[in-house]
């Protein structure tokens, strides 16, 4: 084919919608309606594209809902979309930023990360059109955010009390293990270790709690179980994993071993906007030839 990758515009707003509603239905519905593509092609996934949260491929009611939730100020809108960066869209909530990134990185497709989102940059809704999210990258707390030594810049740097370059920049976050920058580096590293995320199949599991989104990604002998809490509150869930009875679960980020899967529903408790990535380890005695 001439085009090997197409941006999956419909799935992106559903991630935000599911988190706002604390309901997995928008994500499952749009992915189940996604057409199959050739094996040598791929979807491109993203959390914003063309400098905005695009809303062309949602219903009129869904668009109004998204504007009300994520663009309360008219200056935050752009055409049919929302011209805001990721951190301001999610009220600078670190847990929400992590969760929506974890969703994008674990669902089907090749993820695209917009510059500045890896450190939590803000925007400037006072600038015209899409310029509000095209401000200079914040490399350091030096003059012009370390972006340029020029006397003046075409676009001003962000310089407010929350998102200003003196507070949010690469240089300051780089040595801090818990910074958003290093969290992003780590989750990208883990994703690259598992081919299931890039090419694997997608199987949804539907526990009774609608705020819990569960799916299995599988490619050859690489199997990953992803469990996501779309709610701002602690949630418990019981997941039917009986088809994997006897398999072991290892948490992908820290390597902790979790209880073996049995015939009964698998119980988990997730913190507000929490998520798990588990490596599913099938004992050799359970594998089929």
C-alpha positions in Angstrom: 0.0 0.0 0.0 1.0 3.6 -0.4 0.1 4.5 3.1 1.3 2.2 5.8 -0.1 4.1 8.8 -3.2 6.1 9.5 -4.0 8.2 12.5 -6.8 6.6 14.6 -8.7 9.9 15.2 -11.9 8.2 16.6 -10.1 6.5 19.6 -8.4 9.5 21.0 -11.4 11.5 22.3 -12.9 8.3 23.7 -10.0 8.0 26.1 -10.8 11.4 27.6 -14.5 10.7 27.5 -14.1 7.3 29.3 -12.0 8.9 32.1 -14.4 11.9 32.5 -17.4 9.5 32.7 -15.5 6.8 34.7 -16.9 4.3 32.2 -15.0 2.0 29.8 -17.8 1.9 27.3 -16.6 4.6 24.9 -13.2 2.9 24.5 -14.5 -0.6 24.0 -17.2 0.6 21.5 -14.9 2.5 19.3 -12.2 -0.2 19.2 -14.8 -2.9 18.4 -15.9 -0.8 15.5 -12.4 -0.2 14.2 -12.0 -2.0 10.9 -9.2 -4.6 10.3 -6.2 -3.4 8.4 -3.4 -5.2 6.6 -0.7 -7.0 8.6 1.9 -4.7 7.2 0.1 -1.5 8.2 -0.6 0.1 11.6 -2.7 2.7 13.3 -1.1 5.8 14.7 -2.4 6.6 18.2 -2.0 9.9 20.1 -3.4 12.0 22.8 -3.5 15.2 20.7 -2.9 15.7 17.1 -2.4 18.8 14.8 -1.9 20.8 18.1 -5.3 20.0 19.4 -7.7 17.4 20.8 -9.6 16.8 17.6 -13.3 16.2 17.8 -14.3 15.8 14.1 -15.1 12.1 14.5 -17.5 12.2 17.5 -21.3 12.8 17.6 -22.7 16.3 18.2 -23.7 15.3 21.7 -20.2 13.9 22.4 -18.6 17.1 21.1 -20.7 19.3 23.4 -19.8 17.0 26.3 -16.1 17.2 25.6 -16.2 21.0 25.2 -18.1 21.3 28.5 -15.6 19.1 30.4 -12.3 20.0 28.8 -12.8 23.5 27.3 -14.8 25.5 29.7 -13.3 28.8 28.4 -14.2 29.5 24.7 -10.6 30.5 24.1 -9.7 26.8 24.6 -11.6 25.8 21.5 -10.1 25.5 18.0 -12.5 24.9 15.1 -14.2 21.7 16.2 -11.4 20.7 18.6 -9.7 21.8 21.8 -6.4 23.7 21.7 -4.9 22.7 25.0 -1.8 20.7 26.1 -2.2 17.4 27.9 -1.3 18.6 31.4 -3.9 21.5 31.4 -6.5 19.2 29.8 -6.2 16.9 32.8 -5.9 19.7 35.4 -2.2 18.9 35.9 -3.3 15.6 37.7 -0.2 13.4 37.6 -2.3 10.2 38.1 -4.6 11.1 35.2 -1.6 12.0 32.9 0.0 8.6 33.7 -3.2 6.7 33.1 -4.1 8.1 29.8 -0.5 7.6 28.6 -0.6 4.0 29.8 -3.9 3.5 27.9 -2.4 4.9 24.7 0.8 2.9 25.0 -0.9 -0.5 25.8 -3.8 -0.3 23.3 -3.3 -1.2 19.6 -1.3 1.2 17.4 2.0 3.0 17.2 2.0 5.8 19.8 2.9 9.4 18.9 3.9 11.7 21.8 3.6 15.5 21.3 6.6 17.5 22.4 6.4 18.9 25.9 3.8 16.4 27.1 6.6 14.2 28.5 7.5 16.9 31.1 3.9 18.3 31.6 4.2 21.6 29.7 1.3 24.0 29.7 -0.3 26.2 27.1 -1.1 29.9 26.4 -4.8 30.3 25.4 -4.2 34.0 24.9 -2.2 33.4 21.7 -4.2 33.1 18.5 -5.2 29.9 16.8 -2.9 26.9 17.5 0.0 29.1 18.6 -1.2 28.6 22.2 0.3 25.0 22.1 3.3 25.8 19.9 5.3 27.6 22.5 9.1 26.9 22.8 10.2 23.6 24.3 11.2 24.1 27.9 14.7 22.7 28.1 15.9 24.6 31.2 15.3 27.5 33.5 17.8 29.6 31.5 16.8 32.5 29.3 14.1 31.7 26.8 13.7 28.3 28.5 17.0 27.2 27.0 15.3 27.1 23.6 17.2 29.9 22.0 19.8 32.6 22.7 18.0 35.1 20.5 17.0 38.5 21.8 13.3 37.8 21.0 11.3 34.7 20.0 8.6 34.4 17.5 6.4 32.8 20.2 6.7 33.7 23.9 7.8 31.0 26.4 5.3 29.9 29.0 6.0 31.9 32.1 3.2 31.4 34.6 3.2 30.2 38.2 2.3 26.6 37.4 3.6 25.7 33.9 6.4 28.3 33.6 9.8 27.2 32.3 11.4 28.0 35.7 9.3 25.2 37.2 8.7 22.8 34.3 11.8 21.9 32.2 13.9 19.0 31.1 17.1 20.0 32.9 15.4 19.9 36.4 13.4 16.7 35.8 16.3 14.7 34.2 18.0 13.8 37.5 14.8 13.1 39.5 13.8 9.4 39.2 10.1 10.2 40.0 9.8 13.0 37.6 7.2 12.8 34.7 10.1 12.8 32.2 11.7 9.7 33.8 8.3 8.0 34.3 7.7 8.5 30.5 11.1 7.1 29.7 10.5 4.1 31.9 7.1 3.2 30.5 8.4 3.5 26.9 11.2 1.2 27.8 8.8 -1.4 29.2 6.5 -1.1 26.2 9.5 -1.7 23.8 10.2 -4.9 25.7 6.9 -6.5 24.8 6.0 -7.1 21.2 2.4 -7.8 22.2 1.8 -4.0 22.5 3.0 -3.3 19.0 1.5 -6.2 17.0 -0.5 -8.3 19.5 -4.2 -9.2 19.5 -6.6 -7.4 21.7 -9.1 -9.2 23.9 -11.4 -7.3 26.3 -12.5 -8.8 29.6 -15.6 -7.3 31.1 -15.8 -7.3 34.9 -19.0 -6.1 36.6 -17.4 -2.8 37.6 -17.8 -0.5 34.5 -15.0 1.8 35.7 -12.5 -1.0 35.2 -11.1 -1.5 31.7 -9.3 -4.9 31.2 -7.7 -6.4 28.2 -5.1 -8.9 27.1 -2.5 -8.2 24.4 -0.9 -11.3 22.9 1.8 -11.9 20.3 3.3 -15.4 20.1 4.4 -16.2 23.7 4.3 -12.6 24.9 1.1 -12.0 26.8 0.2 -8.9 28.7 -2.8 -8.3 31.0 -3.7 -4.6 31.4 -6.1 -3.5 34.1 -7.1 0.2 34.3 -9.2 2.2 36.9 -10.9 5.0 35.0 -12.4 6.3 38.3 -11.0 9.0 40.6 -11.8 6.7 43.5 -10.3 3.4 44.8 -12.0 0.5 43.0 -12.1 -3.2 43.5 -12.8 -5.7 40.8 -13.0 -9.5 40.1 -11.8 -10.6 36.7 -12.6 -13.8 35.0 -9.2 -15.2 34.0 -10.3 -18.9 34.3 -9.1 -19.6 30.7 -5.5 -18.9 32.1 -5.8 -21.1 35.2 -2.4 -22.0 36.4 -0.6 -19.0 34.8 1.5 -16.6 36.9 1.3 -12.8 36.9 4.3 -10.6 37.2 3.9 -6.8 37.5 5.8 -5.3 34.6 7.1 -2.1 36.3 8.5 -3.5 39.5 8.7 -7.2 38.8 6.6 -8.2 41.8 4.9 -11.6 41.6 1.2 -11.7 42.1 -1.0 -14.7 43.1 -1.3 -17.5 40.6 -4.5 -17.4 38.4 -7.0 -20.0 39.5 -10.5 -21.1 38.5 -12.2 -18.4 40.6 -12.4 -14.7 39.6 -9.2 -12.9 40.1 -9.6 -10.0 42.7 -7.7 -6.8 42.5 -7.9 -3.4 44.1 -6.7 -0.3 42.2 -6.0 3.2 43.5 -7.7 6.3 42.0 -6.8 6.3 38.2 -4.5 3.4 38.9 -3.4 0.8 36.4 -1.5 -2.5 36.2 0.5 -4.1 33.4 1.1 -7.8 34.1 3.3 -10.2 32.2 1.3 -13.5 31.9 3.7 -16.4 32.4 2.3 -19.7 31.2 4.1 -22.7 32.9 5.8 -25.0 30.3 3.6 -27.9 31.4 0.5 -25.8 30.4 1.8 -24.9 26.9 0.5 -26.7 23.8 2.8 -27.8 21.1 
